[in-house]
Structures are given as C-alpha cells and as structure tokens.
Amino acid sequence: MPYINSDPILAKRLEDVGCATVMPLASPIGSGQGLKNAANIAIIIENAGVPVVVDAGIGSPSEAAQAMELGADALLINTAIAQAKNPVAMARAMSLATVAGHLAYLAGRIPVKAYASASSPLSGIITS
C-alpha cells in the first residue's frame, strides 16, 4: 500500500509493478487542508485497476464525502479524529460522510451545465 503524492503517472506505475492498492495523499499529512488536488485524485481513480485509498490531509466530514464522491474506495483518517474536540463524535461524522459520499458516487451526480435548466415537469399544468 504505497503512500504517494497525488501523481497519476506514479500511481499507474506502482499498479503496473504489482501494488495491490495506491494511497494518494489529499494534502500534507496531519494538515487538515482537504483535497488540494482533487483533479489528480480523480484521474488516479479513473485509471486505477486497484483500490484507491485517499490518505492524509482530510480534516472535515465534507472533505471525506468529497473524496468518496470522486470514487475513492476508502479513506484513511487519523489526525482529524484524534485531534478533534470530541473524537468520538468526529469519528461518527466521518463515517456518515464516507457512506454519504459513496452513495452519492453510486447515484451519479447531475451533469454540470453552463445555464439554468428547470427540472419541474410541464405536463398537467393548467394554462389559460
């Protein structure tokens, strides 16, 4: 389980030499800075044939959800829980966010559009 920078080329090379998983860091270990390079992590996930475990730098549940929404297979979170004012509550929050992010990934988000697009149906509307 190599711990690496969020480098898509390195991740692929490690997979090619037989690593069972790759672990790109979200940001510097213990920093709580969140996903500093989400685009690279998304590329790693998209091209990986092995599990991708996002490690290091996750500081809040919303960041955990974001990593899972990208399609990560798992997260390693320590400092955000260990140094929280209430570690038990933070662990629960991280757990719930991880599940929510994974479900969102599986559900599939709507496409991003450059313009507004109403989603309310027009059928059955009474007009004059």
N, C-alpha and C positions, 0 to 999 in steps of 0.2 A: 504494500500500500504506500507508494511513494507520495510524499508531500511535496507539492510543486507550486511554483508561481502559476498564474492563470495563462499559461503558454500552450496554445492549441497544438503546435508542432511537437513540443516536448511531450505532451500528453499522448499524442499518437505514436511517437517513437517508443515511449515506455510500454504502451499497449503492444506494439509490434515485437518487443523483446520478451514479452510474456508476463507483464504485470497483470495481476488479477483485478485491479482497480486503480484509478488515479484519484488523487485528492488535491484539486486546485484550491489555493487559498482565496478567500473572499477579499481579504485585506490583511495587513500585518497581524501576526498572532497577538492576541490579547488587546488589540487596539479598539475594538468595537466600532470600527469605521464602516462596517457593512460591505456590500458588494461594490468594490471600487472599479471593477472591470467586468461588469455583467455581460457585455458583448462577447468577451473572450470565453467566459464560462459557458455561455450559450453555444458557442462554436465547439467547445470541447464536448459538451453533452450531445450535440447534434451528430458529431462524428465518432463518438466513442462506441466501441463494441464491448466495453467492460463497464461495470458500475462506476459512476462518478459521485464521489463523496465530497461535498463542499466543506472545507475546513478553515478555521481561523478567521477572526475578524467579525463574525456575526455578533451583533450587540443587542438587537431587539427582536421581538417576535415578528415584526413586519419584515425584517430582513431575512429571517428564516423562511417565511412564507414566500418571499420573492425568489429565493434560491430554489425552492421546490417548484414554484410556478415555471421556472426555466426548464424543469425536467430533471433536476438532480435526483439521484437515487437515495441519498441520505445526507445527513449533516453531522458534523462533529462540533459540539458546542460545549465549552467549559467555562471560560472566564466570565461570560455574560451571566451565567447561572451562579458560579462560585462567588462572584463579587457583587451580586445584586443585594439590595437591602433585605429582600425576602427571597432567598434562593429557592425555597420550595414552590412559592407562587410563580417565580420566573421559570422554573423547570416545567411547570404545568402550562404556562403561557407558551413556551417554546414548543412543547408537544402539540398543543392545539393548533398553533400556527403552522407547524410542519404538516400536520394532517390536512389543514385547510389549503395550504399551498399545493399539496399533492393532488387533492381533489380538484382544485382549480385547473391544474395542468391536465388532468384526465378529462375534465369537462370541455376544455378548449375555450380560450377567450375569443371574443368577437374581433373581427379584423379592425385595425386602426384605420380610420377614414380621415380625409382632409376636410370633410364637410359634414354638416348635420344630416341625419337621416332618421326620420321618425319611425318608431317601431310599433306604434299603435295601429291596429287594423282599421281599414276604412269601410269594410263590408258591414252592413247592418246599421250604418249611420243614417239617420233621417235628415234629409236636406230639403230645402224649400224649392 
